[in-house]
């Protein structure tokens, strides 16, 4: 029965990502309808989606703290209601300002919260490499939604108009409420080992000083390992969960737990380098995503071929979202190498668009960029789960998303400004590629400190265990 419930949680998280992120990735389809309905310029109409994306990312930290305080399910239900209300009341919109507030703010702010809560729900029901795989899997839903919702929106706007489409979309979001009701905390054992590197040595020493019966149990585990690195990996992939309290007790508003989590995250050098590295890299992805159609048309593509390039990018993003969870199942690819690979792919795609003018190269650049953007989208949940563990995952994801929102708000307009001044996307894309190089350096530093922490934890292992190899 417990196994069936875990699969229901996985399916519900997949569908929640498909609905929430699929709609937001497809809002550009409504651009012309917003312009016609409210008689506004393209820039004013685009403000709805721009505001929604920016505030959604920037509120990631706030959502992470809410999950830490009130629990995954409670936060997810409230956020689903907010999205439904935000889009539903657009039926009564009388101006573009009304639409920016209702759809952009009220409907947009909860999006990053759905990303965080769905990943946290999976992390609490699936552990180890299985958990990492399914965190990556549920992100495939957002890619599928981004491909399918534009066609649905085109049909709805032709049939019911913009206001009717918004009302129907608000009703669609109501279906997220029964999905998120499934995300209750699992019944867990009294204690498990921690994934936090700073706590590993203390946990091992406690096991060393435990009673004889516990040592006999530990013998069976240690003898099943073949080398010391496997032992460290096994220790790092389990998470401490305190008895059956789960999230029911955290819903009482434990602000102290949030402060403690923040202090530990800020003290984790590897995580902080990762957070700044992933935020730096993700901002460049947005530059590519926003301007790719216009850049293709500047290269001589027709509007149909430019739109085809965007479609290829979205389809490749589905595969990219699946890759982090799959690649980390291998022995030689760590979670911190995934975003480095994605950065290299983005750099190659940007160089391909700016330096080589051919149909094949430009389409290939779109595929590479789409795959990389999908990999980054999954990396937020996969890497934080591996680096800091289940208990701190929500807050850690929130920090990463908020930093990404800030960098997106800065770098996106800069790219457009340079394009207007120079009349070409060559400098914006080359600048974006150079920023990706900086992101790679930050991620390498995160990998270095991760390795350093692992070595430190290994050295502090008691002699009792060291003599077994």
C-alpha positions in Angstrom: 0.0 0.0 0.0 2.8 2.4 0.9 4.5 1.7 -2.5 1.3 2.5 -4.4 1.0 5.8 -2.4 4.5 6.7 -3.3 3.8 6.3 -7.0 0.6 8.4 -6.6 2.8 11.1 -5.1 5.2 10.9 -8.0 2.4 11.1 -10.6 0.7 14.0 -8.8 4.0 15.9 -8.7 4.5 15.3 -12.4 1.0 16.6 -13.3 1.4 19.6 -11.0 4.5 20.6 -12.8 2.8 20.0 -16.2 -0.1 22.4 -15.2 1.7 25.1 -13.4 4.9 25.5 -15.4 3.3 24.4 -18.7 0.9 27.4 -18.5 3.7 29.8 -17.6 6.0 28.7 -20.3 3.1 29.1 -22.8 1.9 32.6 -21.8 3.8 34.1 -24.7 1.0 32.6 -26.9 -1.5 35.0 -25.4 0.7 38.1 -26.3 -1.3 39.1 -29.4 -4.6 38.5 -27.7 -3.6 40.7 -24.8 -2.5 43.5 -27.3 -5.8 43.3 -29.2 -8.1 43.1 -26.1 -6.5 46.0 -24.1 -5.1 48.0 -27.1 -1.6 48.1 -25.7 1.9 47.8 -27.2 4.0 44.7 -27.5 6.2 45.8 -24.6 3.3 46.5 -22.3 1.7 43.1 -23.1 5.0 41.3 -22.6 5.2 42.9 -19.1 2.6 40.3 -17.8 4.9 37.3 -18.4 8.1 39.2 -17.6 6.7 40.2 -14.2 5.3 36.7 -13.5 8.7 35.0 -14.2 10.7 37.5 -12.3 8.6 37.6 -9.1 8.2 33.8 -9.2 11.9 33.3 -9.1 12.6 36.0 -6.6 10.0 34.6 -4.2 11.7 31.2 -4.2 13.5 31.9 -0.9 10.2 33.0 0.7 8.5 29.8 -0.4 11.4 27.7 0.9 11.0 29.2 4.3 7.2 28.6 4.2 7.8 24.9 3.4 10.3 24.7 6.3 7.7 26.2 8.7 4.3 25.0 7.6 5.1 21.8 5.6 5.0 20.8 2.0 1.3 19.9 1.6 -0.1 23.0 3.4 2.0 25.4 1.3 1.3 23.6 -2.0 -2.5 23.7 -1.4 -2.4 27.5 -0.7 -0.2 28.2 -3.7 -2.6 26.2 -6.0 -5.5 28.3 -4.7 -3.6 31.5 -5.4 -2.8 30.5 -9.0 -6.4 29.6 -9.6 -7.7 32.9 -8.2 -5.0 34.9 -10.0 -5.9 33.6 -13.5 -9.7 33.3 -12.8 -10.2 37.0 -11.8 -8.5 38.0 -15.1 -12.0 37.4 -16.6 -12.9 40.8 -15.0 -9.8 42.6 -16.2 -10.4 46.1 -17.5 -6.8 47.2 -18.1 -3.2 45.9 -18.6 -2.4 47.0 -15.0 -5.2 44.7 -13.7 -3.7 41.8 -15.8 -0.1 42.4 -14.5 -1.3 42.3 -10.9 -3.7 39.4 -11.2 -1.9 37.1 -13.7 1.6 38.4 -13.2 1.8 38.8 -9.4 -1.1 36.8 -7.9 -0.8 34.0 -10.4 3.0 34.2 -10.9 4.4 34.3 -7.4 3.2 30.7 -6.5 5.0 29.1 -9.5 8.4 28.7 -7.9 6.6 27.4 -4.8 5.1 24.6 -6.9 8.6 23.7 -8.2 9.9 23.6 -4.6 7.1 21.7 -3.0 6.8 19.1 -5.8 10.6 18.3 -5.5 10.4 18.3 -1.7 7.4 15.8 -1.8 9.4 13.5 -4.0 12.5 13.8 -1.8 10.5 12.8 1.2 9.0 9.6 -0.4 12.0 8.4 -2.5 15.5 8.3 -1.2 19.0 7.9 -2.6 19.6 7.6 -6.3 15.9 6.7 -6.7 14.9 10.1 -5.2 17.3 12.0 -7.5 15.9 10.2 -10.6 12.3 11.0 -9.8 13.0 14.6 -8.9 14.4 14.9 -12.4 11.5 12.9 -13.9 8.7 15.2 -12.5 10.4 18.1 -14.3 9.7 16.4 -17.6 6.0 17.4 -16.9 6.9 21.1 -17.3 8.5 20.5 -20.6 5.5 18.6 -21.9 3.2 21.3 -20.7 5.3 23.9 -22.4 4.9 22.1 -25.7 1.1 21.2 -25.4 -0.4 24.3 -23.8 0.3 26.8 -26.7 -2.0 24.7 -28.9 -4.6 24.6 -26.1 -4.4 28.3 -25.7 -4.8 28.9 -29.4 -8.0 26.9 -29.4 -9.4 28.5 -26.3 -8.7 32.1 -27.4 -10.3 31.4 -30.8 -13.4 29.9 -29.1 -13.8 31.9 -25.9 -11.6 34.9 -26.2 -8.8 36.0 -23.8 -11.1 36.5 -20.8 -12.8 33.1 -21.2 -9.3 31.5 -21.6 -8.2 33.0 -18.3 -11.3 31.8 -16.6 -10.9 28.2 -17.9 -7.2 28.3 -17.0 -8.1 29.3 -13.4 -10.5 26.3 -13.3 -7.6 24.0 -14.6 -5.5 25.2 -11.7 -8.2 24.1 -9.3 -7.3 20.5 -10.2 -3.9 21.0 -8.6 -5.6 21.1 -5.2 -6.5 17.4 -5.1 -3.1 16.6 -6.5 -1.2 18.4 -3.7 -3.5 16.9 -1.1 -1.5 13.7 -1.7 1.8 15.3 -0.5 1.5 14.4 3.1 4.6 13.5 5.0 5.5 9.8 4.9 5.8 7.6 8.0 9.5 7.2 8.6 11.8 5.3 10.8 12.9 7.0 14.0 16.2 8.2 12.6 18.3 8.0 9.6 21.8 9.2 8.7 22.3 12.7 7.4 23.4 13.8 4.0 24.9 17.0 5.3 28.6 16.6 5.1 29.2 18.6 8.3 27.1 16.1 10.3 28.6 12.9 8.9 31.5 12.6 11.3 29.3 13.2 14.3 26.8 10.5 13.2 29.6 8.0 12.6 31.1 8.6 16.0 27.7 8.1 17.6 27.4 4.8 15.9 30.9 3.9 17.1 30.0 4.5 20.7 26.7 2.8 20.5 25.9 -0.5 22.2 27.2 -3.9 21.0 23.9 -4.8 19.3 24.1 -1.7 17.1 27.7 -2.4 16.2 26.7 -5.8 15.1 24.1 -4.3 12.8 26.7 -1.8 11.5 29.1 -4.7 10.8 26.6 -6.1 8.3 26.4 -2.8 6.5 30.1 -2.1 6.4 31.0 -5.6 5.3 28.6 -5.3 2.4 30.8 -2.4 1.0 33.8 -3.0 -1.1 35.8 0.2 -0.5 35.9 3.3 1.7 34.5 5.7 -1.0 31.4 3.5 -1.3 30.9 3.8 2.5 31.1 7.6 2.3 28.6 7.7 -0.6 26.2 5.4 1.3 26.4 7.6 4.4 25.9 10.8 2.3 22.8 9.5 0.5 20.6 9.0 3.5 18.7 11.7 5.3 18.0 12.4 9.0 14.3 12.5 9.7 13.2 12.8 13.3 10.7 10.1 14.2 7.1 10.4 13.0 6.7 14.1 13.7 7.1 14.9 10.0 5.6 18.1 8.9 2.6 18.0 11.3 4.8 19.5 14.0 6.6 21.9 11.7 3.2 23.5 10.9 3.2 25.0 14.4 5.6 27.7 13.0 9.0 26.8 14.1 10.9 30.0 13.1 14.0 28.7 14.9 14.2 25.8 12.6 14.3 28.1 9.6 17.1 30.2 11.1 19.1 27.1 11.9 18.6 25.8 8.4 19.7 29.2 6.9 22.8 29.3 9.1 23.9 25.8 8.1 23.3 26.5 4.4 25.3 29.8 4.6 28.1 27.9 6.3 28.1 25.2 3.6 30.7 26.6 1.2 30.1 24.0 -1.5 26.4 24.8 -1.6 26.9 28.5 -1.7 29.3 28.3 -4.7 26.7 26.1 -6.4 23.9 28.5 -5.6 25.7 31.5 -7.2 27.0 29.3 -10.0 23.6 28.0 -11.0 22.0 31.5 -10.7 24.7 32.9 -13.0 24.2 30.2 -15.5 20.4 30.3 -15.5 20.3 34.1 -16.3 22.1 33.4 -19.6 19.6 30.7 -20.4 16.8 33.3 -20.1 18.6 35.7 -22.5 18.7 32.8 -25.1 15.1 31.8 -24.5 13.7 35.3 -24.8 15.6 36.4 -27.9 16.1 33.2 -29.9 13.2 33.7 -32.3 14.2 37.3 -33.0 17.9 36.2 -33.4 16.9 33.5 -35.9 15.0 36.0 -37.9 18.0 38.4 -37.9 20.0 35.5 -39.4 17.6 35.3 -42.3 15.1 32.8 -41.1 11.4 33.2 -41.9 8.9 33.5 -39.1 7.8 29.9 -39.6 11.4 28.5 -39.4 12.2 30.7 -36.4 9.1 29.4 -34.6 10.3 25.8 -35.6 13.6 26.6 -33.9 11.7 27.5 -30.7 9.7 24.3 -30.9 12.8 22.2 -31.3 14.3 24.0 -28.3 11.2 23.1 -26.2 11.2 19.5 -27.4 14.9 19.2 -26.5 14.1 20.7 -23.1 11.9 17.6 -22.3 14.9 15.4 -22.8 17.2 17.8 -20.9 14.9 17.7 -17.8 15.2 13.9 -17.8 19.0 13.8 -18.1 20.2 14.9 -14.6 18.4 12.1 -12.8 19.6 9.6 -15.4 23.2 10.7 -15.6 23.7 10.7 -11.8 22.9 7.0 -11.7 26.3 6.4 -13.2 29.4 6.2 -11.1 31.6 8.9 -12.6 29.1 11.8 -13.1 28.3 13.8 -10.0 25.4 16.3 -9.6 27.8 19.2 -9.8 29.1 18.1 -13.2 25.6 18.2 -14.7 25.3 22.0 -14.7 28.9 22.3 -16.0 28.0 20.2 -19.0 24.9 22.3 -19.5 27.0 25.5 -19.4 29.3 24.1 -22.1 26.2 23.3 -24.3 24.8 26.8 -23.9 28.2 28.3 -24.8 28.4 26.1 -28.0 24.8 27.1 -28.9 25.5 30.8 -28.5 28.7 30.6 -30.5 26.8 28.6 -33.2 24.1 31.2 -33.6 26.5 34.2 -33.7 29.6 32.9 -35.6 28.1 30.4 -38.1 25.2 31.3 -40.4 23.6 28.1 -41.6 20.2 26.5 -41.2 21.6 23.2 -39.8 23.9 25.0 -37.3 21.2 27.3 -36.1 18.7 24.4 -35.6 21.4 22.4 -33.8 22.1 25.4 -31.6 18.5 25.5 -30.6 18.5 21.8 -29.7 21.6 22.2 -27.6 20.3 25.2 -25.8 16.9 23.6 -25.2 18.6 20.5 -23.7 20.8 22.6 -21.5 17.9 24.7 -20.2 16.0 21.5 -19.4 19.0 20.2 -17.5 19.3 23.4 -15.5 15.6 23.2 -14.6 16.0 19.8 -13.1 19.3 20.6 -11.5 17.7 22.9 -9.0 15.9 20.0 -7.3 18.4 17.2 -8.0 21.6 19.0 -6.9 20.0 20.5 -3.7 18.6 17.1 -2.7 22.1 15.6 -3.0 24.1 18.5 -1.5 22.0 19.4 1.6 19.5 16.5 2.0 15.7 16.4 2.3 15.2 18.5 5.4 17.0 21.6 3.9 16.1 21.0 0.3 13.1 23.4 0.1 15.1 26.3 1.6 18.1 25.5 -0.5 16.0 25.5 -3.7 14.4 28.7 -2.6 17.7 30.5 -2.3 18.9 29.2 -5.7 15.6 30.4 -7.4 15.7 33.8 -5.7 19.3 34.4 -6.8 18.3 33.3 -10.3 15.4 35.7 -10.3 17.8 38.6 -9.5 20.3 37.7 -12.2 17.4 37.3 -14.7 16.0 40.7 -13.9 19.5 42.2 -14.5 20.9 40.3 -17.5 17.7 40.0 -19.6 17.1 43.8 -20.1 20.9 44.3 -20.7 20.8 41.9 -23.6 17.9 43.7 -25.2 19.5 47.1 -24.6 22.7 46.0 -26.3 20.7 44.6 -29.2 18.9 47.9 -29.7 22.2 49.8 -29.6 24.2 47.6 -31.9 21.5 46.2 -34.2 22.8 42.6 -33.7 22.7 39.8 -31.2 26.4 39.0 -31.6 27.6 41.0 -28.6 24.7 39.9 -26.3 25.3 36.2 -27.0 29.1 36.5 -26.7 28.6 38.4 -23.4 26.2 35.7 -22.3 28.8 33.0 -23.2 31.4 34.7 -21.2 29.1 34.8 -18.2 28.6 31.0 -18.6 32.4 30.6 -18.3 32.2 32.5 -14.9 29.4 30.1 -13.9 31.6 27.1 -14.7 34.3 28.5 -12.5 31.9 28.9 -9.6 30.6 25.3 -10.1 34.2 24.0 -10.2 34.8 25.7 -6.8 31.6 24.0 -5.5 33.0 20.7 -6.7 36.3 21.4 -5.0 34.8 22.2 -1.6 32.4 19.2 -1.9 35.4 16.9 -2.4 37.2 18.7 0.4 34.3 18.1 2.8 34.1 14.5 1.8 37.8 14.0 2.5 37.4 15.7 5.9 34.4 13.4 6.8 36.4 10.4 5.7 39.4 11.3 7.9 37.2 11.8 11.0 35.8 8.3 10.7 36.8 6.2 13.7 39.6 3.7 13.6 37.0 0.9 14.2 35.7 1.4 10.6 39.0 2.3 9.0 40.6 -1.0 10.0 37.9 -2.9 8.1 39.4 -2.1 4.7 
